Amino acid sequence: MSCGILPFTLCVKWRFGCGQTWCFLLFLFYFSHIVSGHIRYSIPEEMKKGSLIGNVAQDLGLDLKRLRSGRGRIVTGENIQYIELKTDKGILVVNERIDREQLCGDITPCSFSFEVILENPMELHQITVEITDINDHSPTFERNRIDFEISESANNGARFPLPSAGDPDVGVNGLREYFLTENDNFVLKQNSNADGKKYAEMVLQKPLDRETHPSLSLKLIAVDGGTPQRSGTVNIDITVLDANDNTPVFNQSVYKATVMENAARDTYVTTVNASDADSGSNSVVSYYFSDLNSGLRDLFAINEKTGIITITGSIDYEKDKKYELRIEAKDQGGFTDSSKVIIEVIDVNDNAPVISVMSFTSPVSEDSPPGTTIGIINVKDADSGDNGQITCKIEQNAPFQIKSTLRNYYTLVTDTVLDRESVSEYNITVVATDAGIPSLSTKRSFNLQISDVNDNAPVFSQRVYTAFIAENNSPGVSVLKISAKDPDENQNARISYILDVKNVGGSSISDYISVSADSGVIHAVRSFDYEQIKQIVFVVIAQDGGSPPLSSNVTVTILIQDQNDNPPQVLYPVQTGGSHVAEMVPRSADVGYLVTKVVAVDVDSGQNAWLSYKLHKATDRALFEVGLQNGEIRTIRQVTDKDAVKQRLTVIVEDNGQPSRSATVIVNVVVADSFPEVLSEFTDFAHDKEYNDNLTFYLVLALAVVSFLFITCLVSRILYHSSLPVIPYYPPRYSDTLGTGTLQHVYNYEVCRTTDSRKSDCKLGRAGSQNVLIMDPSSTGTMQRIHNEKSILDEPDSPLEVS
């Protein structure tokens, strides 16, 4: 082959281990979209595995680093990988034994092509390797012996076709000529078919004499042109028959016919005809294929009597476009004639396109820009003409395009921006359709996964969270669970919950609640007291695990619910260990007379603070009653002289909680019109708890107290002619409403007491409408009259000031 046929052609001589010199051609082609090149090498067949073919990196001008970083590899549609690319050296070597005859048969030149693909950026280089023939086959005949029956009357010049020898080698190594062993009767005549194949005929040059030589044995030798020369031999046995002086003659030297590809068995092809001028049995002609190799014998058959040729096998246009048959007509005397039948095959669209995947990338990041290449495919159709013209498209409506870059090569690219949260994967179906009638198509599906990027922040299931928790909860109790979702996946969707720390009432919010980073469960860190804090408002941040992370906030409100954890507190009468308050009721008091009012409060809220008052014990239950809602103690009948001077009432104050809580207060009432009247009862009244103490001490003390009180009363009536009541204690700003047991306005009060007393000292005062007696167990015998002032129970709305 000569060099300089195409531009950028380089002829390089390469010496292999066998000592022969071979030539390879280098073709470089450049395209606008993908860098590409075309190299052609020429090597002999039967090279050893690992034998060097060529330095592809040097021939393409590629750096070895580029070859490795681009993941250079060979892509071929064949099942056998004949060639291997050594990316570390940039060379091509033989990977599998190459038999030219097995690969190409008698087609010359014999070559095969493959592609070298590089990525990042994409490069495509086509490599063609031509396999040259070596003389590794000898000519062979299909039969070891050829039998002829020839009449002795055969005329000089009679031709007898001989079977052709087959030699799979081509060129100079193929079949060159035939030789016939020396004899007196026959000479060898050699001819060639239109395709260049040689065949031989024996020509009778001297009449046969059956009586002298009834049989002949010859040898036909076929030799090739290789070095060293190879040959094959077949024996020819000739039986001389008695006279038959006319030979069959075909009416055409060449017959032509056409058949459709994939024609059915027994399809008619053509009819050959030969006639014999003899009569009788000598005129009967039989038809045979004179030189039919095994491949054609399976495709065609000829009727020996009629000469009709039919199809017996599968006709494939892609394998053979034309068949040439040699027909022999033979009469009973052994005379023969030969003719040729040329059969043209008409192509039909019987091959669908074949889609081969050169490269495919999955997954693809969802932030890939439009136009990103995700795959390269090769589409071929073995048919010819319009039947081999291919169009490719994507079947479904998907955000991808298919573009043609090189002949039979297509690239799959993205058409729009991808969003994994909308569609996480695509099943892309590529349809390749030829232009035949009817058209044939092939589908190939690709599953493309979309990889995630962190482009979505967590979203809470609620805009605001509100939860309730009862006070006095256990520390660590779960209050509520917040939840956020992130449409991303894997680490980008892994959500952590973080408490936005701020101060609540001077303390950090983390002192009150905590948030589980993984589950979003909110726990109470401490026990809450409704009376101290009513609600907690804070912010929780949901942050994903992406890089950089994305987050969102939500406001959480925890409302503290009141529990009935506080019993009522009695504000009046004051219950202390050092003194007792005694209310004095005159014997002239009418029914409904207001003795006093029990004032209590409950620091709980709602129904837990609704108070009710009940009379639990009384010296005389028929004399007093307690208002259920307001705690007022009033007489329920007229006071009589028979009523005991000293009355002791036990009042229970109970709230409305579940369960309810209560407090007990003892109210001491003295029924008398004057102070001396109660004096005899007063000492015992104030000290009934110590009744069993030193009796002698009390008798002496009582005598001293009575004497002192008597003198004090006389002096008081003379000097002042009036008396002052002891004003009950009412706390400020408690309303006198039903259910609370508290007063409505602010009251100032004045109390006068003795000091430095030890035991059994009492202070007694009387108002215009009410008298209150205060006893101090710690006093020892002194008594003080309380300043006279109008009772606040008569005018509850009038303000008082402390003097």
Salt bridges, closest charged atoms under 4 A:
GLU46 OE1 - ARG97 NE 2.85
GLU84 OE2 - LYS86 NZ 3.42
ASP99 OD2 - ARG97 NH2 3.39
GLU101 OE2 - ARG100 NH2 3.50
GLU101 OE1 - HIS137 ND1 3.73
ASP106 OD2 - LYS197 NZ 3.88
GLU119 OE1 - ARG71 NH1 3.11
GLU119 OE2 - ARG73 NH2 3.00
GLU123 OE2 - ARG66 NH2 3.13
GLU123 OE1 - HIS125 NE2 3.00
GLU130 OE1 - ARG40 NH2 3.56
ASP133 OD1 - ARG100 NE 3.25
ASP136 OD1 - HIS137 ND1 2.79
GLU142 OE1 - ARG297 NH2 3.30
ASP147 OD1 - ARG145 NE 3.29
ASP169 OD1 - HIS137 ND1 3.19
GLU177 OE2 - ARG176 NH2 3.24
GLU201 OE1 - ARG159 NH1 3.81
GLU211 OE2 - ARG210 NH2 3.35
ASP237 OD2 - ARG145 NE 3.58
ASP291 OD2 - ARG326 NH1 3.68
GLU324 OE2 - LYS340 NZ 3.51
GLU395 OE2 - LYS443 NZ 2.61
GLU421 OE2 - ARG420 NH2 3.19
ASP452 OD1 - ARG420 NE 3.04
GLU489 OE1 - ARG420 NH1 3.53
ASP620 OD2 - ARG637 NH2 2.69
GLU632 OE1 - ARG634 NH2 2.88
ASP643 OD1 - ARG637 NH2 2.76
GLU654 OE1 - LYS614 NZ 3.40
GLU677 OE2 - ARG587 NE 3.02
ASP688 OD2 - ARG648 NH1 3.66
ASP736 OD1 - LYS597 NZ 2.38
ASP776 OD2 - ARG753 NH2 2.81
GLU795 OE2 - LYS790 NZ 2.33
ASP797 OD1 - HIS745 NE2 3.18
